[in-house]
Amino acid sequence: MPVNTLHAQIARRTGEDLHTLRRHGFDLLRPLPLEQMTDEDRAPLVIDWDDFDAPGSTRYQRG
């Protein structure tokens, strides 16, 4: 949706002046990169500390 159309629809709904809306800078929301990822794309957000501390473990890189 073009920004001008968005501003016109917001102005119609809220009764605000188009100039005021343009000054505020309304825009369409876009998904965040994390929201666009599928479950398969995401790495687990946990660490198996036993595996992390295991001697010779190369699964997690330190530092």
Biopython code that builds the backbone (N, CA, C, O; Angstrom):
import numpy as np
from Bio.PDB.StructureBuilder import StructureBuilder

atoms = [
    (1, "MET", "N", (0.849, -1.163, 0.000)),
    (1, "MET", "CA", (0.000, 0.000, 0.000)),
    (1, "MET", "C", (0.899, 1.232, 0.000)),
    (1, "MET", "O", (1.789, 1.356, 0.841)),
    (2, "PRO", "N", (0.668, 2.133, -0.934)),
    (2, "PRO", "CA", (1.462, 3.370, -0.958)),
    (2, "PRO", "C", (1.232, 4.189, 0.315)),
    (2, "PRO", "O", (0.150, 4.159, 0.901)),
    (3, "VAL", "N", (2.258, 4.912, 0.724)),
    (3, "VAL", "CA", (2.174, 5.714, 1.948)),
    (3, "VAL", "C", (1.061, 6.756, 1.847)),
    (3, "VAL", "O", (0.371, 7.018, 2.833)),
    (4, "ASN", "N", (0.878, 7.354, 0.665)),
    (4, "ASN", "CA", (-0.181, 8.361, 0.510)),
    (4, "ASN", "C", (-1.561, 7.762, 0.763)),
    (4, "ASN", "O", (-2.421, 8.406, 1.364)),
    (5, "THR", "N", (-1.771, 6.530, 0.304)),
    (5, "THR", "CA", (-3.047, 5.848, 0.547)),
    (5, "THR", "C", (-3.223, 5.560, 2.030)),
    (5, "THR", "O", (-4.313, 5.727, 2.578)),
    (6, "LEU", "N", (-2.150, 5.129, 2.675)),
    (6, "LEU", "CA", (-2.183, 4.869, 4.115)),
    (6, "LEU", "C", (-2.554, 6.137, 4.866)),
    (6, "LEU", "O", (-3.435, 6.114, 5.725)),
    (7, "HIS", "N", (-1.892, 7.245, 4.550)),
    (7, "HIS", "CA", (-2.186, 8.517, 5.217)),
    (7, "HIS", "C", (-3.631, 8.940, 4.990)),
    (7, "HIS", "O", (-4.291, 9.413, 5.915)),
    (8, "ALA", "N", (-4.126, 8.774, 3.766)),
    (8, "ALA", "CA", (-5.506, 9.161, 3.466)),
    (8, "ALA", "C", (-6.494, 8.330, 4.277)),
    (8, "ALA", "O", (-7.482, 8.863, 4.782)),
    (9, "GLN", "N", (-6.239, 7.036, 4.405)),
    (9, "GLN", "CA", (-7.150, 6.183, 5.177)),
    (9, "GLN", "C", (-7.099, 6.517, 6.662)),
    (9, "GLN", "O", (-8.133, 6.542, 7.328)),
    (10, "ILE", "N", (-5.901, 6.775, 7.186)),
    (10, "ILE", "CA", (-5.790, 7.155, 8.603)),
    (10, "ILE", "C", (-6.489, 8.485, 8.845)),
    (10, "ILE", "O", (-7.182, 8.649, 9.850)),
    (11, "ALA", "N", (-6.313, 9.436, 7.931)),
    (11, "ALA", "CA", (-6.963, 10.748, 8.073)),
    (11, "ALA", "C", (-8.475, 10.602, 8.070)),
    (11, "ALA", "O", (-9.173, 11.250, 8.849)),
    (12, "ARG", "N", (-8.971, 9.752, 7.194)),
    (12, "ARG", "CA", (-10.417, 9.535, 7.109)),
    (12, "ARG", "C", (-10.944, 8.925, 8.414)),
    (12, "ARG", "O", (-11.998, 9.323, 8.910)),
    (13, "ARG", "N", (-10.205, 7.961, 8.963)),
    (13, "ARG", "CA", (-10.662, 7.284, 10.194)),
    (13, "ARG", "C", (-10.535, 8.146, 11.444)),
    (13, "ARG", "O", (-11.393, 8.116, 12.326)),
    (14, "THR", "N", (-9.435, 8.923, 11.504)),
    (14, "THR", "CA", (-9.170, 9.667, 12.743)),
    (14, "THR", "C", (-9.644, 11.110, 12.697)),
    (14, "THR", "O", (-9.790, 11.750, 13.739)),
    (15, "GLY", "N", (-9.889, 11.633, 11.482)),
    (15, "GLY", "CA", (-10.278, 13.032, 11.364)),
    (15, "GLY", "C", (-9.092, 13.987, 11.412)),
    (15, "GLY", "O", (-9.276, 15.204, 11.422)),
    (16, "GLU", "N", (-7.884, 13.447, 11.442)),
    (16, "GLU", "CA", (-6.682, 14.292, 11.469)),
    (16, "GLU", "C", (-6.406, 14.870, 10.092)),
    (16, "GLU", "O", (-6.843, 14.329, 9.077)),
    (17, "ASP", "N", (-5.677, 15.974, 10.070)),
    (17, "ASP", "CA", (-5.250, 16.620, 8.842)),
    (17, "ASP", "C", (-4.123, 15.797, 8.212)),
    (17, "ASP", "O", (-3.277, 15.251, 8.921)),
    (18, "LEU", "N", (-4.114, 15.711, 6.876)),
    (18, "LEU", "CA", (-3.064, 14.956, 6.182)),
    (18, "LEU", "C", (-1.674, 15.497, 6.509)),
    (18, "LEU", "O", (-0.729, 14.723, 6.660)),
    (19, "HIS", "N", (-1.544, 16.803, 6.617)),
    (19, "HIS", "CA", (-0.250, 17.406, 6.945)),
    (19, "HIS", "C", (0.254, 16.900, 8.300)),
    (19, "HIS", "O", (1.435, 16.588, 8.452)),
    (20, "THR", "N", (-0.637, 16.824, 9.269)),
    (20, "THR", "CA", (-0.274, 16.338, 10.603)),
    (20, "THR", "C", (0.186, 14.879, 10.535)),
    (20, "THR", "O", (1.188, 14.510, 11.147)),
    (21, "LEU", "N", (-0.548, 14.061, 9.792)),
    (21, "LEU", "CA", (-0.179, 12.649, 9.675)),
    (21, "LEU", "C", (1.172, 12.475, 8.994)),
    (21, "LEU", "O", (1.976, 11.640, 9.409)),
    (22, "ARG", "N", (1.420, 13.251, 7.960)),
    (22, "ARG", "CA", (2.716, 13.151, 7.263)),
    (22, "ARG", "C", (3.855, 13.560, 8.191)),
    (22, "ARG", "O", (4.941, 12.981, 8.140)),
    (23, "ARG", "N", (3.605, 14.561, 9.041)),
    (23, "ARG", "CA", (4.622, 14.994, 10.007)),
    (23, "ARG", "C", (4.941, 13.880, 10.997)),
    (23, "ARG", "O", (6.091, 13.716, 11.404)),
    (24, "HIS", "N", (3.921, 13.115, 11.385)),
    (24, "HIS", "CA", (4.127, 12.016, 12.339)),
    (24, "HIS", "C", (4.832, 10.834, 11.686)),
    (24, "HIS", "O", (5.482, 10.049, 12.376)),
    (25, "GLY", "N", (4.715, 10.694, 10.363)),
    (25, "GLY", "CA", (5.448, 9.656, 9.652)),
    (25, "GLY", "C", (4.888, 8.255, 9.803)),
    (25, "GLY", "O", (5.652, 7.315, 10.020)),
    (26, "PHE", "N", (3.597, 8.088, 9.696)),
    (26, "PHE", "CA", (3.015, 6.752, 9.753)),
    (26, "PHE", "C", (3.546, 5.898, 8.612)),
    (26, "PHE", "O", (3.777, 6.390, 7.508)),
    (27, "ASP", "N", (3.736, 4.617, 8.889)),
    (27, "ASP", "CA", (4.217, 3.681, 7.875)),
    (27, "ASP", "C", (3.657, 2.309, 8.204)),
    (27, "ASP", "O", (3.251, 2.049, 9.337)),
    (28, "LEU", "N", (3.638, 1.431, 7.206)),
    (28, "LEU", "CA", (3.187, 0.060, 7.434)),
    (28, "LEU", "C", (4.227, -0.696, 8.244)),
    (28, "LEU", "O", (5.429, -0.511, 8.053)),
    (29, "LEU", "N", (3.766, -1.536, 9.137)),
    (29, "LEU", "CA", (4.688, -2.383, 9.898)),
    (29, "LEU", "C", (5.212, -3.491, 9.008)),
    (29, "LEU", "O", (4.482, -4.047, 8.187)),
    (30, "ARG", "N", (6.454, -3.798, 9.176)),
    (30, "ARG", "CA", (7.068, -4.915, 8.453)),
    (30, "ARG", "C", (7.514, -5.945, 9.488)),
    (30, "ARG", "O", (7.952, -5.575, 10.577)),
    (31, "PRO", "N", (7.408, -7.223, 9.162)),
    (31, "PRO", "CA", (7.854, -8.225, 10.118)),
    (31, "PRO", "C", (9.343, -8.077, 10.431)),
    (31, "PRO", "O", (10.146, -7.767, 9.551)),
    (32, "LEU", "N", (9.691, -8.300, 11.676)),
    (32, "LEU", "CA", (11.096, -8.316, 12.067)),
    (32, "LEU", "C", (11.762, -9.544, 11.468)),
    (32, "LEU", "O", (11.082, -10.534, 11.196)),
    (33, "PRO", "N", (13.075, -9.509, 11.253)),
    (33, "PRO", "CA", (13.753, -10.678, 10.661)),
    (33, "PRO", "C", (13.460, -11.982, 11.410)),
    (33, "PRO", "O", (13.287, -13.026, 10.782)),
    (34, "LEU", "N", (13.404, -11.934, 12.731)),
    (34, "LEU", "CA", (13.137, -13.151, 13.498)),
    (34, "LEU", "C", (11.738, -13.681, 13.219)),
    (34, "LEU", "O", (11.529, -14.894, 13.202)),
    (35, "GLU", "N", (10.769, -12.780, 12.997)),
    (35, "GLU", "CA", (9.398, -13.196, 12.709)),
    (35, "GLU", "C", (9.269, -13.821, 11.327)),
    (35, "GLU", "O", (8.339, -14.591, 11.085)),
    (36, "GLN", "N", (10.186, -13.505, 10.418)),
    (36, "GLN", "CA", (10.147, -14.053, 9.074)),
    (36, "GLN", "C", (10.757, -15.441, 9.007)),
    (36, "GLN", "O", (10.525, -16.174, 8.045)),
    (37, "MET", "N", (11.528, -15.811, 10.009)),
    (37, "MET", "CA", (12.201, -17.105, 10.009)),
    (37, "MET", "C", (11.227, -18.211, 10.413)),
    (37, "MET", "O", (10.319, -18.000, 11.217)),
    (38, "THR", "N", (11.435, -19.375, 9.845)),
    (38, "THR", "CA", (10.647, -20.537, 10.247)),
    (38, "THR", "C", (11.319, -21.199, 11.437)),
    (38, "THR", "O", (12.463, -20.877, 11.761)),
    (39, "ASP", "N", (10.631, -22.108, 12.085)),
    (39, "ASP", "CA", (11.214, -22.816, 13.225)),
    (39, "ASP", "C", (12.470, -23.569, 12.830)),
    (39, "ASP", "O", (13.392, -23.702, 13.635)),
    (40, "GLU", "N", (12.519, -24.066, 11.595)),
    (40, "GLU", "CA", (13.683, -24.814, 11.146)),
    (40, "GLU", "C", (14.900, -23.910, 10.973)),
    (40, "GLU", "O", (16.035, -24.368, 11.104)),
    (41, "ASP", "N", (14.667, -22.619, 10.679)),
    (41, "ASP", "CA", (15.768, -21.669, 10.473)),
    (41, "ASP", "C", (16.399, -21.218, 11.781)),
    (41, "ASP", "O", (17.568, -20.834, 11.806)),
    (42, "ARG", "N", (15.645, -21.262, 12.854)),
    (42, "ARG", "CA", (16.118, -20.729, 14.130)),
    (42, "ARG", "C", (17.002, -21.724, 14.851)),
    (42, "ARG", "O", (16.701, -22.916, 14.927)),
    (43, "ALA", "N", (18.079, -21.217, 15.368)),
    (43, "ALA", "CA", (18.945, -22.042, 16.211)),
    (43, "ALA", "C", (18.318, -22.114, 17.602)),
    (43, "ALA", "O", (17.627, -21.184, 18.017)),
    (44, "PRO", "N", (18.552, -23.196, 18.315)),
    (44, "PRO", "CA", (17.996, -23.262, 19.665)),
    (44, "PRO", "C", (18.569, -22.141, 20.532)),
    (44, "PRO", "O", (19.734, -21.768, 20.395)),
    (45, "LEU", "N", (17.744, -21.620, 21.411)),
    (45, "LEU", "CA", (18.156, -20.521, 22.270)),
    (45, "LEU", "C", (18.548, -21.008, 23.662)),
    (45, "LEU", "O", (18.402, -20.286, 24.649)),
    (46, "VAL", "N", (19.041, -22.226, 23.728)),
    (46, "VAL", "CA", (19.491, -22.802, 24.990)),
    (46, "VAL", "C", (20.879, -23.402, 24.792)),
    (46, "VAL", "O", (21.280, -23.712, 23.670)),
    (47, "ILE", "N", (21.592, -23.559, 25.874)),
    (47, "ILE", "CA", (22.911, -24.205, 25.839)),
    (47, "ILE", "C", (22.873, -25.392, 26.783)),
    (47, "ILE", "O", (22.445, -25.275, 27.931)),
    (48, "ASP", "N", (23.321, -26.524, 26.293)),
    (48, "ASP", "CA", (23.496, -27.697, 27.157)),
    (48, "ASP", "C", (24.839, -27.513, 27.854)),
    (48, "ASP", "O", (25.889, -27.784, 27.270)),
    (49, "TRP", "N", (24.805, -27.049, 29.111)),
    (49, "TRP", "CA", (26.042, -26.706, 29.818)),
    (49, "TRP", "C", (26.933, -27.925, 30.017)),
    (49, "TRP", "O", (28.157, -27.792, 30.035)),
    (50, "ASP", "N", (26.344, -29.112, 30.169)),
    (50, "ASP", "CA", (27.173, -30.316, 30.293)),
    (50, "ASP", "C", (27.974, -30.530, 29.021)),
    (50, "ASP", "O", (29.155, -30.874, 29.079)),
    (51, "ASP", "N", (27.343, -30.329, 27.875)),
    (51, "ASP", "CA", (28.038, -30.469, 26.601)),
    (51, "ASP", "C", (29.044, -29.333, 26.415)),
    (51, "ASP", "O", (30.138, -29.545, 25.892)),
    (52, "PHE", "N", (28.667, -28.127, 26.846)),
    (52, "PHE", "CA", (29.537, -26.966, 26.708)),
    (52, "PHE", "C", (30.840, -27.157, 27.477)),
    (52, "PHE", "O", (31.918, -26.833, 26.979)),
    (53, "ASP", "N", (30.732, -27.689, 28.701)),
    (53, "ASP", "CA", (31.894, -27.853, 29.566)),
    (53, "ASP", "C", (32.640, -29.159, 29.338)),
    (53, "ASP", "O", (33.684, -29.381, 29.950)),
    (54, "ALA", "N", (32.132, -30.023, 28.476)),
    (54, "ALA", "CA", (32.782, -31.310, 28.244)),
    (54, "ALA", "C", (34.165, -31.101, 27.625)),
    (54, "ALA", "O", (34.328, -30.261, 26.740)),
    (55, "PRO", "N", (35.169, -31.869, 28.091)),
    (55, "PRO", "CA", (36.512, -31.741, 27.523)),
    (55, "PRO", "C", (36.494, -32.068, 26.022)),
    (55, "PRO", "O", (35.902, -33.061, 25.601)),
    (56, "GLY", "N", (37.140, -31.230, 25.240)),
    (56, "GLY", "CA", (37.235, -31.477, 23.805)),
    (56, "GLY", "C", (35.986, -31.120, 23.012)),
    (56, "GLY", "O", (35.923, -31.372, 21.808)),
    (57, "SER", "N", (34.990, -30.535, 23.676)),
    (57, "SER", "CA", (33.751, -30.181, 22.983)),
    (57, "SER", "C", (34.015, -29.060, 21.986)),
    (57, "SER", "O", (34.621, -28.047, 22.333)),
    (58, "THR", "N", (33.566, -29.238, 20.759)),
    (58, "THR", "CA", (33.714, -28.195, 19.728)),
    (58, "THR", "C", (32.357, -27.667, 19.282)),
    (58, "THR", "O", (32.269, -26.868, 18.350)),
    (59, "ARG", "N", (31.312, -28.112, 19.943)),
    (59, "ARG", "CA", (29.964, -27.709, 19.536)),
    (59, "ARG", "C", (29.732, -26.211, 19.753)),
    (59, "ARG", "O", (29.117, -25.551, 18.916)),
    (60, "TYR", "N", (30.221, -25.676, 20.871)),
    (60, "TYR", "CA", (30.055, -24.258, 21.177)),
    (60, "TYR", "C", (31.426, -23.599, 21.142)),
    (60, "TYR", "O", (32.394, -24.112, 21.703)),
    (61, "GLN", "N", (31.489, -22.461, 20.476)),
    (61, "GLN", "CA", (32.743, -21.726, 20.405)),
    (61, "GLN", "C", (32.784, -20.691, 21.519)),
    (61, "GLN", "O", (31.842, -19.915, 21.676)),
    (62, "ARG", "N", (33.846, -20.671, 22.279)),
    (62, "ARG", "CA", (33.993, -19.677, 23.344)),
    (62, "ARG", "C", (34.532, -18.366, 22.778)),
    (62, "ARG", "O", (35.370, -18.340, 21.877)),
    (63, "GLY", "N", (34.008, -17.270, 23.353)),
    (63, "GLY", "CA", (34.552, -15.961, 23.127)),
    (63, "GLY", "C", (34.364, -15.371, 21.844)),
    (63, "GLY", "O", (34.814, -14.250, 21.608)),
]
sb = StructureBuilder()
sb.init_structure("model")
sb.init_model(0)
sb.init_chain("A")
sb.init_seg("    ")
for serial, (resi, resn, name, xyz) in enumerate(atoms, 1):
    if name == "N":
        sb.init_residue(resn, " ", resi, " ")
    sb.init_atom(name, np.array(xyz, "f"), 0.0, 1.0, " ", f" {name:<3s}", serial, name[0])
structure = sb.get_structure()
